[in-house]
Amino acid sequence: MKYLKLIIQIADKYQEPLIAELFDMGFDGFEQRDNQVITYIQKELFGISDRERIDTLLAAYPGDGFIETEEVVADQNWNQQWEETIRAQTVGDFFIKPTWSQEAVPQDKILLEIDPKMSFGTGYHETTRLMLKLLPDVITKNDFVIDAGTGTGILSIAAIKLGARHVFAFDIDEWSISNTKENILLNDVEKNIDIEKGSSEVLSEQDKVDVVLVNIERNTILEIFSDLDDVLKKGGSMVLSGLLEKDKSSILSILDQKYQIVDVPQENEWIAIQAKKTVS
């Protein structure tokens, strides 16, 4: 079988969102290098419209673009090559590592064992790091937590390891549901986390919760905010990310009447918003 190999020049901080988009387009192998994503797709599945779609995606990142396209024979495990680029790392109170890493866990850190499987949420992206750094100040013992757009399940797992009683997680992507199930088993927290495929409609029968975690892009947050707000107790915390600095005003406007803003940390152009619900 013939594959096309695409080498795309893109800054490290934008690689995870791009990989998520490419995965949805049918690309099935990735390697991440400094300022490069190398990806593969069956030649017969890649057409002019796909190239145009990628060009449109990359137009959001000035200076980035294709380096080259080359035809190759499928004689390698592309996903294994991509996995090998994922390194263990420390983020706040957590030490995140894939199962293939042999690095020792620092004594003062909480282990999150995450095999990404191309889901958003490896800990490399700014929004995931911002959320993880806020969690120790948000999660208290026996909290009931919602994790909206769970990705790899990393925030759900982190919440349980910080003392939360239970997490209900959801995501619209089947591959994310599968990956989260794998990761909660790796971390031995399967009894504390339920996961369902879908968007905020899956919350219709949920009891009131103590914390809502949302790491999704701005437009989706605006669409589902009312449903998330409905399940959060008065005095509960909502933590939002997946947001650029330019999204701040639109998100603060929907929080204005019922929430007190606690913190708005920023990393590069990405932000998170920690808020406490003051009105039921």
Contacts in CASP RR format, 6 or more apart in sequence:
PFRMAT RR
TARGET T0000
AUTHOR 0000-0000-0000
METHOD contacts of the structure
MODEL  1
MKYLKLIIQIADKYQEPLIAELFDMGFDGFEQRDNQVITYIQKELFGISD
RERIDTLLAAYPGDGFIETEEVVADQNWNQQWEETIRAQTVGDFFIKPTW
SQEAVPQDKILLEIDPKMSFGTGYHETTRLMLKLLPDVITKNDFVIDAGT
GTGILSIAAIKLGARHVFAFDIDEWSISNTKENILLNDVEKNIDIEKGSS
EVLSEQDKVDVVLVNIERNTILEIFSDLDDVLKKGGSMVLSGLLEKDKSS
ILSILDQKYQIVDVPQENEWIAIQAKKTVS
1 42 0 8 1.000
1 73 0 8 1.000
1 74 0 8 1.000
2 42 0 8 1.000
2 43 0 8 1.000
2 44 0 8 1.000
2 71 0 8 1.000
2 72 0 8 1.000
2 73 0 8 1.000
2 74 0 8 1.000
3 40 0 8 1.000
3 41 0 8 1.000
3 42 0 8 1.000
3 43 0 8 1.000
3 71 0 8 1.000
3 72 0 8 1.000
3 73 0 8 1.000
3 74 0 8 1.000
3 78 0 8 1.000
4 40 0 8 1.000
4 41 0 8 1.000
4 42 0 8 1.000
4 43 0 8 1.000
4 46 0 8 1.000
4 69 0 8 1.000
4 70 0 8 1.000
4 71 0 8 1.000
4 72 0 8 1.000
5 38 0 8 1.000
5 39 0 8 1.000
5 40 0 8 1.000
5 69 0 8 1.000
5 70 0 8 1.000
5 71 0 8 1.000
5 72 0 8 1.000
6 27 0 8 1.000
6 38 0 8 1.000
6 39 0 8 1.000
6 40 0 8 1.000
6 41 0 8 1.000
6 54 0 8 1.000
6 66 0 8 1.000
6 68 0 8 1.000
6 69 0 8 1.000
7 36 0 8 1.000
7 37 0 8 1.000
7 38 0 8 1.000
7 66 0 8 1.000
7 67 0 8 1.000
7 68 0 8 1.000
7 69 0 8 1.000
7 70 0 8 1.000
8 18 0 8 1.000
8 36 0 8 1.000
8 37 0 8 1.000
8 38 0 8 1.000
8 39 0 8 1.000
8 54 0 8 1.000
8 58 0 8 1.000
8 64 0 8 1.000
8 65 0 8 1.000
8 66 0 8 1.000
8 67 0 8 1.000
9 35 0 8 1.000
9 36 0 8 1.000
9 63 0 8 1.000
9 64 0 8 1.000
9 65 0 8 1.000
9 66 0 8 1.000
9 67 0 8 1.000
10 18 0 8 1.000
10 35 0 8 1.000
10 36 0 8 1.000
10 37 0 8 1.000
10 58 0 8 1.000
10 61 0 8 1.000
10 64 0 8 1.000
10 65 0 8 1.000
11 35 0 8 1.000
11 61 0 8 1.000
11 64 0 8 1.000
12 32 0 8 1.000
12 34 0 8 1.000
12 35 0 8 1.000
12 124 0 8 1.000
13 125 0 8 1.000
13 126 0 8 1.000
13 268 0 8 1.000
13 270 0 8 1.000
14 61 0 8 1.000
14 64 0 8 1.000
15 32 0 8 1.000
15 37 0 8 1.000
15 124 0 8 1.000
16 120 0 8 1.000
16 121 0 8 1.000
16 122 0 8 1.000
16 124 0 8 1.000
16 125 0 8 1.000
17 120 0 8 1.000
17 125 0 8 1.000
18 37 0 8 1.000
18 57 0 8 1.000
18 58 0 8 1.000
19 30 0 8 1.000
19 32 0 8 1.000
19 37 0 8 1.000
19 39 0 8 1.000
19 118 0 8 1.000
20 118 0 8 1.000
20 119 0 8 1.000
20 120 0 8 1.000
21 57 0 8 1.000
22 30 0 8 1.000
22 37 0 8 1.000
22 39 0 8 1.000
22 54 0 8 1.000
23 30 0 8 1.000
23 118 0 8 1.000
23 175 0 8 1.000
25 41 0 8 1.000
25 50 0 8 1.000
25 53 0 8 1.000
25 54 0 8 1.000
26 41 0 8 1.000
26 45 0 8 1.000
27 39 0 8 1.000
27 40 0 8 1.000
27 41 0 8 1.000
28 40 0 8 1.000
28 41 0 8 1.000
28 78 0 8 1.000
28 79 0 8 1.000
29 39 0 8 1.000
29 40 0 8 1.000
29 78 0 8 1.000
29 79 0 8 1.000
29 81 0 8 1.000
29 82 0 8 1.000
29 118 0 8 1.000
30 37 0 8 1.000
30 38 0 8 1.000
30 39 0 8 1.000
30 40 0 8 1.000
30 78 0 8 1.000
30 79 0 8 1.000
30 82 0 8 1.000
30 118 0 8 1.000
31 37 0 8 1.000
31 38 0 8 1.000
31 39 0 8 1.000
31 78 0 8 1.000
31 81 0 8 1.000
31 82 0 8 1.000
31 85 0 8 1.000
32 38 0 8 1.000
32 82 0 8 1.000
32 85 0 8 1.000
32 86 0 8 1.000
33 85 0 8 1.000
36 67 0 8 1.000
39 78 0 8 1.000
40 72 0 8 1.000
40 74 0 8 1.000
40 78 0 8 1.000
41 50 0 8 1.000
43 71 0 8 1.000
54 66 0 8 1.000
58 64 0 8 1.000
58 65 0 8 1.000
58 66 0 8 1.000
79 118 0 8 1.000
82 118 0 8 1.000
83 98 0 8 1.000
83 100 0 8 1.000
83 115 0 8 1.000
83 116 0 8 1.000
84 100 0 8 1.000
86 98 0 8 1.000
86 116 0 8 1.000
86 122 0 8 1.000
86 124 0 8 1.000
87 101 0 8 1.000
88 95 0 8 1.000
88 96 0 8 1.000
88 97 0 8 1.000
88 98 0 8 1.000
88 101 0 8 1.000
88 103 0 8 1.000
89 95 0 8 1.000
89 96 0 8 1.000
89 97 0 8 1.000
89 123 0 8 1.000
89 124 0 8 1.000
90 96 0 8 1.000
90 106 0 8 1.000
90 109 0 8 1.000
91 123 0 8 1.000
91 128 0 8 1.000
91 129 0 8 1.000
91 132 0 8 1.000
91 133 0 8 1.000
92 109 0 8 1.000
92 129 0 8 1.000
92 132 0 8 1.000
92 133 0 8 1.000
92 136 0 8 1.000
93 109 0 8 1.000
93 110 0 8 1.000
93 132 0 8 1.000
93 135 0 8 1.000
93 136 0 8 1.000
94 109 0 8 1.000
94 110 0 8 1.000
94 111 0 8 1.000
94 112 0 8 1.000
94 132 0 8 1.000
94 158 0 8 1.000
95 105 0 8 1.000
95 106 0 8 1.000
95 109 0 8 1.000
95 110 0 8 1.000
95 111 0 8 1.000
95 112 0 8 1.000
96 112 0 8 1.000
96 114 0 8 1.000
96 122 0 8 1.000
96 123 0 8 1.000
96 154 0 8 1.000
97 103 0 8 1.000
97 105 0 8 1.000
97 111 0 8 1.000
97 112 0 8 1.000
97 113 0 8 1.000
97 114 0 8 1.000
98 113 0 8 1.000
98 114 0 8 1.000
98 115 0 8 1.000
98 116 0 8 1.000
99 113 0 8 1.000
99 115 0 8 1.000
99 186 0 8 1.000
105 111 0 8 1.000
110 158 0 8 1.000
110 161 0 8 1.000
110 162 0 8 1.000
111 161 0 8 1.000
111 187 0 8 1.000
112 154 0 8 1.000
112 157 0 8 1.000
112 158 0 8 1.000
112 161 0 8 1.000
112 187 0 8 1.000
113 183 0 8 1.000
113 186 0 8 1.000
113 187 0 8 1.000
114 121 0 8 1.000
114 122 0 8 1.000
114 123 0 8 1.000
114 152 0 8 1.000
114 153 0 8 1.000
114 154 0 8 1.000
114 157 0 8 1.000
114 183 0 8 1.000
114 186 0 8 1.000
115 152 0 8 1.000
115 179 0 8 1.000
115 182 0 8 1.000
115 183 0 8 1.000
115 186 0 8 1.000
116 122 0 8 1.000
116 152 0 8 1.000
116 179 0 8 1.000
117 152 0 8 1.000
117 175 0 8 1.000
117 178 0 8 1.000
117 179 0 8 1.000
117 182 0 8 1.000
118 175 0 8 1.000
118 179 0 8 1.000
119 151 0 8 1.000
119 152 0 8 1.000
119 153 0 8 1.000
119 173 0 8 1.000
119 175 0 8 1.000
119 176 0 8 1.000
119 179 0 8 1.000
119 180 0 8 1.000
120 128 0 8 1.000
120 151 0 8 1.000
120 152 0 8 1.000
120 176 0 8 1.000
120 215 0 8 1.000
121 128 0 8 1.000
121 151 0 8 1.000
121 152 0 8 1.000
121 153 0 8 1.000
121 154 0 8 1.000
121 215 0 8 1.000
122 128 0 8 1.000
122 152 0 8 1.000
122 154 0 8 1.000
123 129 0 8 1.000
123 132 0 8 1.000
123 154 0 8 1.000
125 270 0 8 1.000
126 267 0 8 1.000
126 268 0 8 1.000
126 270 0 8 1.000
127 215 0 8 1.000
127 241 0 8 1.000
127 242 0 8 1.000
127 243 0 8 1.000
127 270 0 8 1.000
127 272 0 8 1.000
128 154 0 8 1.000
128 155 0 8 1.000
128 215 0 8 1.000
128 241 0 8 1.000
129 267 0 8 1.000
130 241 0 8 1.000
130 265 0 8 1.000
130 266 0 8 1.000
130 267 0 8 1.000
130 270 0 8 1.000
130 271 0 8 1.000
130 272 0 8 1.000
131 155 0 8 1.000
131 213 0 8 1.000
131 215 0 8 1.000
131 239 0 8 1.000
131 241 0 8 1.000
131 272 0 8 1.000
132 154 0 8 1.000
132 155 0 8 1.000
132 158 0 8 1.000
133 265 0 8 1.000
134 239 0 8 1.000
134 263 0 8 1.000
134 265 0 8 1.000
134 272 0 8 1.000
134 274 0 8 1.000
135 155 0 8 1.000
135 158 0 8 1.000
135 159 0 8 1.000
135 162 0 8 1.000
135 213 0 8 1.000
135 239 0 8 1.000
136 162 0 8 1.000
137 263 0 8 1.000
137 274 0 8 1.000
138 211 0 8 1.000
138 237 0 8 1.000
138 239 0 8 1.000
138 274 0 8 1.000
139 145 0 8 1.000
139 159 0 8 1.000
139 162 0 8 1.000
139 163 0 8 1.000
139 164 0 8 1.000
139 211 0 8 1.000
140 163 0 8 1.000
140 210 0 8 1.000
141 163 0 8 1.000
141 164 0 8 1.000
141 165 0 8 1.000
142 163 0 8 1.000
142 164 0 8 1.000
142 165 0 8 1.000
143 159 0 8 1.000
143 163 0 8 1.000
143 164 0 8 1.000
143 165 0 8 1.000
143 209 0 8 1.000
143 210 0 8 1.000
143 211 0 8 1.000
144 164 0 8 1.000
144 165 0 8 1.000
144 166 0 8 1.000
144 167 0 8 1.000
144 168 0 8 1.000
144 207 0 8 1.000
144 208 0 8 1.000
144 209 0 8 1.000
144 210 0 8 1.000
144 211 0 8 1.000
145 156 0 8 1.000
145 159 0 8 1.000
145 164 0 8 1.000
145 166 0 8 1.000
145 167 0 8 1.000
145 168 0 8 1.000
145 209 0 8 1.000
145 210 0 8 1.000
145 211 0 8 1.000
145 212 0 8 1.000
145 213 0 8 1.000
146 167 0 8 1.000
146 168 0 8 1.000
146 169 0 8 1.000
146 203 0 8 1.000
146 206 0 8 1.000
146 209 0 8 1.000
146 211 0 8 1.000
146 212 0 8 1.000
146 213 0 8 1.000
146 228 0 8 1.000
146 231 0 8 1.000
146 232 0 8 1.000
147 153 0 8 1.000
147 155 0 8 1.000
147 156 0 8 1.000
147 159 0 8 1.000
147 167 0 8 1.000
147 168 0 8 1.000
147 169 0 8 1.000
147 170 0 8 1.000
147 213 0 8 1.000
148 169 0 8 1.000
148 170 0 8 1.000
148 200 0 8 1.000
148 212 0 8 1.000
148 213 0 8 1.000
148 214 0 8 1.000
148 215 0 8 1.000
148 216 0 8 1.000
148 224 0 8 1.000
148 228 0 8 1.000
149 169 0 8 1.000
149 170 0 8 1.000
149 171 0 8 1.000
149 172 0 8 1.000
149 176 0 8 1.000
149 214 0 8 1.000
149 215 0 8 1.000
149 216 0 8 1.000
150 156 0 8 1.000
150 169 0 8 1.000
150 170 0 8 1.000
150 171 0 8 1.000
150 176 0 8 1.000
150 180 0 8 1.000
150 195 0 8 1.000
151 171 0 8 1.000
151 173 0 8 1.000
151 176 0 8 1.000
151 179 0 8 1.000
151 180 0 8 1.000
151 215 0 8 1.000
152 176 0 8 1.000
152 179 0 8 1.000
152 180 0 8 1.000
152 183 0 8 1.000
153 169 0 8 1.000
153 179 0 8 1.000
153 180 0 8 1.000
153 183 0 8 1.000
153 184 0 8 1.000
153 193 0 8 1.000
153 195 0 8 1.000
154 183 0 8 1.000
155 213 0 8 1.000
155 215 0 8 1.000
156 167 0 8 1.000
156 169 0 8 1.000
156 180 0 8 1.000
156 184 0 8 1.000
156 189 0 8 1.000
156 193 0 8 1.000
156 195 0 8 1.000
156 213 0 8 1.000
157 183 0 8 1.000
157 184 0 8 1.000
157 187 0 8 1.000
157 189 0 8 1.000
157 193 0 8 1.000
159 167 0 8 1.000
159 211 0 8 1.000
159 213 0 8 1.000
160 167 0 8 1.000
160 187 0 8 1.000
160 189 0 8 1.000
160 192 0 8 1.000
160 193 0 8 1.000
161 187 0 8 1.000
161 189 0 8 1.000
164 192 0 8 1.000
164 211 0 8 1.000
165 192 0 8 1.000
166 192 0 8 1.000
166 193 0 8 1.000
166 194 0 8 1.000
167 192 0 8 1.000
167 193 0 8 1.000
167 194 0 8 1.000
168 193 0 8 1.000
168 194 0 8 1.000
168 195 0 8 1.000
168 196 0 8 1.000
168 203 0 8 1.000
168 206 0 8 1.000
168 209 0 8 1.000
169 180 0 8 1.000
169 193 0 8 1.000
169 194 0 8 1.000
169 195 0 8 1.000
169 196 0 8 1.000
170 195 0 8 1.000
170 196 0 8 1.000
170 197 0 8 1.000
170 198 0 8 1.000
170 199 0 8 1.000
170 200 0 8 1.000
170 202 0 8 1.000
170 203 0 8 1.000
171 177 0 8 1.000
171 180 0 8 1.000
171 195 0 8 1.000
171 197 0 8 1.000
171 198 0 8 1.000
172 197 0 8 1.000
172 198 0 8 1.000
172 199 0 8 1.000
173 197 0 8 1.000
174 197 0 8 1.000
177 195 0 8 1.000
177 196 0 8 1.000
177 197 0 8 1.000
180 193 0 8 1.000
180 195 0 8 1.000
181 190 0 8 1.000
181 195 0 8 1.000
184 190 0 8 1.000
184 193 0 8 1.000
184 195 0 8 1.000
196 202 0 8 1.000
199 220 0 8 1.000
199 224 0 8 1.000
200 223 0 8 1.000
200 224 0 8 1.000
200 227 0 8 1.000
200 228 0 8 1.000
201 227 0 8 1.000
203 227 0 8 1.000
203 228 0 8 1.000
203 230 0 8 1.000
203 231 0 8 1.000
206 231 0 8 1.000
207 231 0 8 1.000
208 231 0 8 1.000
208 232 0 8 1.000
208 233 0 8 1.000
209 231 0 8 1.000
209 232 0 8 1.000
209 233 0 8 1.000
209 236 0 8 1.000
210 232 0 8 1.000
210 233 0 8 1.000
210 236 0 8 1.000
210 237 0 8 1.000
211 232 0 8 1.000
211 236 0 8 1.000
211 237 0 8 1.000
211 238 0 8 1.000
211 239 0 8 1.000
212 228 0 8 1.000
212 231 0 8 1.000
212 232 0 8 1.000
212 237 0 8 1.000
212 238 0 8 1.000
212 239 0 8 1.000
213 239 0 8 1.000
214 221 0 8 1.000
214 228 0 8 1.000
214 238 0 8 1.000
214 239 0 8 1.000
214 240 0 8 1.000
214 241 0 8 1.000
215 240 0 8 1.000
215 241 0 8 1.000
215 242 0 8 1.000
216 224 0 8 1.000
216 242 0 8 1.000
217 242 0 8 1.000
217 243 0 8 1.000
218 242 0 8 1.000
218 243 0 8 1.000
218 244 0 8 1.000
218 247 0 8 1.000
218 250 0 8 1.000
218 251 0 8 1.000
221 240 0 8 1.000
221 242 0 8 1.000
221 243 0 8 1.000
221 251 0 8 1.000
222 250 0 8 1.000
222 251 0 8 1.000
222 254 0 8 1.000
225 254 0 8 1.000
228 238 0 8 1.000
229 238 0 8 1.000
229 258 0 8 1.000
229 277 0 8 1.000
232 238 0 8 1.000
232 277 0 8 1.000
233 277 0 8 1.000
233 280 0 8 1.000
234 277 0 8 1.000
234 278 0 8 1.000
234 279 0 8 1.000
234 280 0 8 1.000
235 276 0 8 1.000
235 277 0 8 1.000
235 278 0 8 1.000
236 276 0 8 1.000
236 277 0 8 1.000
237 262 0 8 1.000
237 274 0 8 1.000
237 275 0 8 1.000
237 276 0 8 1.000
237 277 0 8 1.000
238 255 0 8 1.000
238 259 0 8 1.000
238 274 0 8 1.000
238 275 0 8 1.000
238 276 0 8 1.000
238 277 0 8 1.000
239 272 0 8 1.000
239 273 0 8 1.000
239 274 0 8 1.000
239 275 0 8 1.000
240 251 0 8 1.000
240 272 0 8 1.000
240 273 0 8 1.000
240 275 0 8 1.000
241 270 0 8 1.000
241 271 0 8 1.000
241 272 0 8 1.000
241 273 0 8 1.000
242 270 0 8 1.000
242 272 0 8 1.000
243 251 0 8 1.000
243 270 0 8 1.000
243 271 0 8 1.000
243 272 0 8 1.000
243 273 0 8 1.000
244 269 0 8 1.000
244 270 0 8 1.000
244 271 0 8 1.000
245 266 0 8 1.000
245 269 0 8 1.000
245 270 0 8 1.000
245 271 0 8 1.000
246 269 0 8 1.000
247 271 0 8 1.000
248 264 0 8 1.000
248 271 0 8 1.000
248 273 0 8 1.000
251 273 0 8 1.000
252 261 0 8 1.000
252 273 0 8 1.000
255 261 0 8 1.000
255 273 0 8 1.000
255 275 0 8 1.000
257 279 0 8 1.000
258 277 0 8 1.000
258 278 0 8 1.000
258 279 0 8 1.000
259 275 0 8 1.000
259 276 0 8 1.000
259 277 0 8 1.000
259 278 0 8 1.000
260 275 0 8 1.000
260 276 0 8 1.000
260 278 0 8 1.000
261 273 0 8 1.000
261 274 0 8 1.000
261 275 0 8 1.000
262 274 0 8 1.000
262 275 0 8 1.000
262 276 0 8 1.000
263 272 0 8 1.000
263 273 0 8 1.000
263 274 0 8 1.000
264 271 0 8 1.000
264 272 0 8 1.000
264 273 0 8 1.000
264 274 0 8 1.000
265 271 0 8 1.000
265 272 0 8 1.000
265 274 0 8 1.000
266 272 0 8 1.000
END
